[in-house]
Amino acid sequence: MSVCSNRRCNKPVGGLFQRKLLCKICNKRFCPDCFFVDPNNMKKSLKVGYCWEDLVRTFPALSNPPNPPSINEVNRTLAYIVPISEDPLRTFNKVKTLGRGTSGTVYKVCNRESGNIFALKEICLSTNDRESILEEFAKSVLSPCQNVVTCYSLYRYNDYYAILLELMDTTLMDLFKYWVNRQEHLIAYILREVTKGLNYIHRNYNIHRDIKSENIFINNKGNVKIGDFGLSAQLTQERDYRETFAGSPLWTAPEILNMSRYNESIDIWSLGIVCFEMAEGTTPYSESKNMLELRLNIESRSEPTISSRWSPQFRQFVTFCLKKRPEERKKAQELLETEFLRNVNEAQAQYDLSEIIFHAMNAQPNK
């Protein structure tokens, strides 16, 4: 079996039932992740397209992200969102409670007709304002990215909103309990998938603002996705920074703790904390008893680094993320080009990760 012509990918192609995707320019074969549909193809045939290099050469404007939306455009998008006016429990049965957070309670639910399983996030209007709920739904449903948890529909009933979501099998935080021997190739794969999700979010002028192990989701196929947009923020033409406090303290960037203006680079700091957590089993500054002590610890100490038992490539990746000065942090796109993320063996990593999840789920019979 041949492999994808993208030298950074090398996924197998040419299976019996796999669609043959040839670049119109170089005529080489690519996997679905490295193949881009022709923007001028009115029928949007998935077989007609380009590799990334030829796409950018043919359509130069695509190499740069679009301009940020205006405040009016953001408000217009929210105005188009019309929730389904019925109780979702007329269609779904609650199976169990998956978790409770600041913005709502998440349930595992089952469609009564099809038997398909989903996650349902129930949000009470008494503790959340309508605009933030609609914004969370918009950020999720308007993010058609394989590294962002899929959002299907929004319900409005009584004093509640409910968001129907793709059900993932575990979070990275829960996986830590069973992932005893932290293999670097798995860490690289997880970080690459999260960084791909962040790159998509940032290119669309959004900030997640709550990247942490609890909001990184994994399914039993080894797919890794970012979820929970409850604290996300929109950047606009009129305002390319934010000032309000958001995030989980131990993953929070220094500029937020200092109540300074910030942009999407705060997500990169949080990603660096996740790196540290996977490598060392804890977050840096975890001994901080309150926000003031956390801020002082960050200010008084050097930037966090991981131990020398890890590869130079991994250690370098962490330093790229955990820069106190936000302008010195790498952007998500730049991180994807680092040696640490370029050399991921995806097939092996997904297999190994799915094995860990399988054993973790077997250890929890009621899961």
Secondary structure in CASP SS format (residue, H / E / C, confidence):
PFRMAT SS
TARGET T0000
AUTHOR 0000-0000-0000
METHOD secondary structure of the structure
MODEL  1
M C 1.00
S C 1.00
V E 1.00
C C 1.00
S C 1.00
N C 1.00
R C 1.00
R C 1.00
C C 1.00
N C 1.00
K C 1.00
P E 1.00
V C 1.00
G C 1.00
G C 1.00
L C 1.00
F C 1.00
Q C 1.00
R C 1.00
K C 1.00
L C 1.00
L E 1.00
C E 1.00
K C 1.00
I C 1.00
C C 1.00
N C 1.00
K C 1.00
R E 1.00
F C 1.00
C C 1.00
P H 1.00
D H 1.00
C H 1.00
F E 1.00
F E 1.00
V E 1.00
D C 1.00
P C 1.00
N C 1.00
N C 1.00
M C 1.00
K C 1.00
K C 1.00
S C 1.00
L C 1.00
K C 1.00
V E 1.00
G E 1.00
Y E 1.00
C E 1.00
W H 1.00
E H 1.00
D H 1.00
L H 1.00
V H 1.00
R H 1.00
T H 1.00
F C 1.00
P H 1.00
A H 1.00
L H 1.00
S H 1.00
N C 1.00
P C 1.00
P C 1.00
N C 1.00
P C 1.00
P C 1.00
S C 1.00
I H 1.00
N H 1.00
E H 1.00
V H 1.00
N H 1.00
R H 1.00
T H 1.00
L H 1.00
A H 1.00
Y C 1.00
I C 1.00
V C 1.00
P C 1.00
I E 1.00
S C 1.00
E C 1.00
D C 1.00
P H 1.00
L H 1.00
R H 1.00
T C 1.00
F E 1.00
N E 1.00
K E 1.00
V E 1.00
K E 1.00
T E 1.00
L E 1.00
G E 1.00
R E 1.00
G C 1.00
T C 1.00
S C 1.00
G C 1.00
T E 1.00
V E 1.00
Y E 1.00
K E 1.00
V E 1.00
C E 1.00
N E 1.00
R C 1.00
E C 1.00
S C 1.00
G C 1.00
N C 1.00
I E 1.00
F E 1.00
A E 1.00
L E 1.00
K E 1.00
E E 1.00
I E 1.00
C E 1.00
L C 1.00
S C 1.00
T C 1.00
N C 1.00
D C 1.00
R H 1.00
E H 1.00
S H 1.00
I H 1.00
L H 1.00
E H 1.00
E H 1.00
F H 1.00
A H 1.00
K H 1.00
S H 1.00
V H 1.00
L C 1.00
S C 1.00
P C 1.00
C C 1.00
Q C 1.00
N C 1.00
V E 1.00
V C 1.00
T C 1.00
C E 1.00
Y E 1.00
S E 1.00
L E 1.00
Y E 1.00
R E 1.00
Y E 1.00
N C 1.00
D C 1.00
Y E 1.00
Y E 1.00
A E 1.00
I E 1.00
L E 1.00
L E 1.00
E C 1.00
L C 1.00
M C 1.00
D C 1.00
T E 1.00
T E 1.00
L H 1.00
M H 1.00
D H 1.00
L H 1.00
F C 1.00
K C 1.00
Y C 1.00
W C 1.00
V C 1.00
N C 1.00
R C 1.00
Q C 1.00
E H 1.00
H H 1.00
L H 1.00
I H 1.00
A H 1.00
Y H 1.00
I H 1.00
L H 1.00
R H 1.00
E H 1.00
V H 1.00
T H 1.00
K H 1.00
G H 1.00
L H 1.00
N H 1.00
Y H 1.00
I H 1.00
H H 1.00
R H 1.00
N C 1.00
Y C 1.00
N E 1.00
I E 1.00
H C 1.00
R C 1.00
D C 1.00
I C 1.00
K C 1.00
S H 1.00
E H 1.00
N H 1.00
I E 1.00
F E 1.00
I E 1.00
N C 1.00
N C 1.00
K C 1.00
G C 1.00
N C 1.00
V E 1.00
K E 1.00
I E 1.00
G C 1.00
D C 1.00
F C 1.00
G C 1.00
L C 1.00
S C 1.00
A E 1.00
Q E 1.00
L C 1.00
T C 1.00
Q C 1.00
E C 1.00
R C 1.00
D C 1.00
Y C 1.00
R E 1.00
E C 1.00
T C 1.00
F C 1.00
A C 1.00
G C 1.00
S C 1.00
P H 1.00
L H 1.00
W H 1.00
T C 1.00
A C 1.00
P H 1.00
E H 1.00
I H 1.00
L H 1.00
N C 1.00
M C 1.00
S C 1.00
R C 1.00
Y E 1.00
N C 1.00
E C 1.00
S H 1.00
I H 1.00
D H 1.00
I H 1.00
W H 1.00
S H 1.00
L H 1.00
G H 1.00
I H 1.00
V H 1.00
C H 1.00
F H 1.00
E H 1.00
M H 1.00
A H 1.00
E H 1.00
G C 1.00
T C 1.00
T C 1.00
P C 1.00
Y C 1.00
S C 1.00
E C 1.00
S C 1.00
K C 1.00
N C 1.00
M H 1.00
L H 1.00
E H 1.00
L H 1.00
R H 1.00
L H 1.00
N H 1.00
I H 1.00
E H 1.00
S H 1.00
R C 1.00
S C 1.00
E C 1.00
P C 1.00
T C 1.00
I C 1.00
S C 1.00
S C 1.00
R C 1.00
W C 1.00
S C 1.00
P H 1.00
Q H 1.00
F H 1.00
R H 1.00
Q H 1.00
F H 1.00
V H 1.00
T H 1.00
F H 1.00
C H 1.00
L C 1.00
K C 1.00
K C 1.00
R C 1.00
P H 1.00
E H 1.00
E H 1.00
R C 1.00
K C 1.00
K C 1.00
A H 1.00
Q H 1.00
E H 1.00
L H 1.00
L H 1.00
E C 1.00
T C 1.00
E H 1.00
F H 1.00
L H 1.00
R H 1.00
N C 1.00
V C 1.00
N C 1.00
E H 1.00
A H 1.00
Q H 1.00
A H 1.00
Q H 1.00
Y H 1.00
D H 1.00
L H 1.00
S H 1.00
E H 1.00
I H 1.00
I H 1.00
F H 1.00
H H 1.00
A H 1.00
M H 1.00
N H 1.00
A C 1.00
Q C 1.00
P C 1.00
N C 1.00
K C 1.00
END
